[in-house]
């Protein structure tokens, strides 16, 4: 079991998956959760309800270390768009945007 510092918070948002992809048979939506250090804004860990472990690991590698206090949300989303080319790309980006917006509102 992972242990997260008491300064971390968890936010998650969901977006509808395209019906033609395999993941949609298991999940109707994709969820992207971010564990964020609330003092620094740094993304510590990522959860994503994608079908393959490789996709989950890849998303983690793209997002971990990004800083929500210092970086523009659109820059983070654009990085995902440039690097992740799965059929769920649009849904993943919508979910990430929703998660970041929920954190910023909080």
Residue pairs with C-beta under 8 A, 6 or more apart in sequence:
2 45
4 35
4 44
4 45
5 37
5 44
7 37
7 38
7 39
8 35
8 36
8 37
8 38
8 44
9 35
9 36
9 38
9 103
9 106
10 33
10 34
10 35
10 36
11 33
11 34
11 36
11 99
11 102
11 103
11 106
12 31
12 32
12 33
12 34
12 47
12 99
13 31
13 32
13 94
13 95
13 96
13 97
13 98
13 99
13 101
13 102
14 29
14 30
14 31
14 95
14 98
15 29
15 30
15 90
15 91
15 92
15 93
15 94
15 95
15 98
16 28
16 29
16 91
17 23
17 24
17 27
17 28
17 29
17 30
17 88
17 91
18 24
18 87
18 88
18 90
18 91
20 87
21 86
21 87
21 88
22 51
23 30
23 50
23 51
23 88
26 51
27 49
27 51
29 49
29 91
29 95
30 48
30 49
30 50
30 88
30 91
30 92
30 95
31 47
31 48
31 49
31 95
32 46
32 47
32 48
32 49
32 59
32 92
32 95
32 96
32 99
33 46
33 47
33 48
33 99
34 43
34 45
34 46
34 63
34 96
34 99
34 100
34 103
35 43
35 44
35 45
35 46
35 47
36 42
36 43
36 44
36 68
36 103
37 44
40 67
40 69
41 67
41 68
41 69
41 70
42 65
42 66
42 67
42 68
43 63
43 64
43 65
43 66
43 67
43 68
44 64
45 60
45 64
46 59
46 60
46 63
46 64
47 56
48 55
48 56
48 59
48 60
48 92
50 56
50 59
50 86
50 88
50 92
55 84
55 86
58 83
58 84
59 80
59 84
59 92
62 79
62 80
62 83
62 84
63 76
63 80
63 96
66 76
66 79
68 76
68 100
68 103
68 104
73 97
73 100
73 101
73 104
76 96
76 100
77 93
77 96
77 97
80 89
80 92
80 93
80 96
81 89
81 93
84 92
86 92
